[in-house]
Amino acid sequence: QGVRLELSWSTTPELISSFARPNMARRPGQALVVLASVPMLLTLLSLLSCPSPCMAVGGTGAAQAAGPEVQELVDGLREEALKRAQAAGWNGTFDRWEAKLVKTQVVAGTNYFVKVAVSDTDALHLRIYKPLPHTRLPPTLNGVKLGQDHQSPLEYFEPSDREL
């Protein structure tokens, strides 16, 4: 079962070309009909509403200052992050819990890579997965990198046994 979606080539050429066949003839202003599955359509719609025009599916955007939405996201995962850190042998507490920087990655949902200040000198990096809204699933903490400071670069990292 597909969904018929008509897009104007003049407004979204890069986006459309990522879904179209490479040998398809296109002219500016020509409508392009794309037959898409529902998951592909949801991904396409999330790209069109994406706040960062430079971010591509699968890649991370540039690091940006974390706003209130990101702070709210990390606030809900503070206790879980502390439990994971203490389970790994870290014997501190979070004197602060302030989201400083964020990078995002569009997947079937969004991965957030967030630098969180936990003291005046220390930080940790969180990898948070936020599913697409139609799933009605909550965000999940998929990784914690300890041993970071305020100058540590915020980078993509895979959830693995090395991270918590």
Secondary structure, 3 states (H helix, E strand, C coil): CCEEEEEECCCCHHHHHHHCCCCCCCCCCCEEEEEECHHHHHHHHHHHCCCCCCCCECCECCCEECCHHHHHHHHCCHHHHHHHHHHCCCCCCCCCCEEEEEEEEECCCEEEEEEEECCCCEEEEEEEEECCHHHCCCCEEEEEEEEEECCCCCCCCCCCCCCC
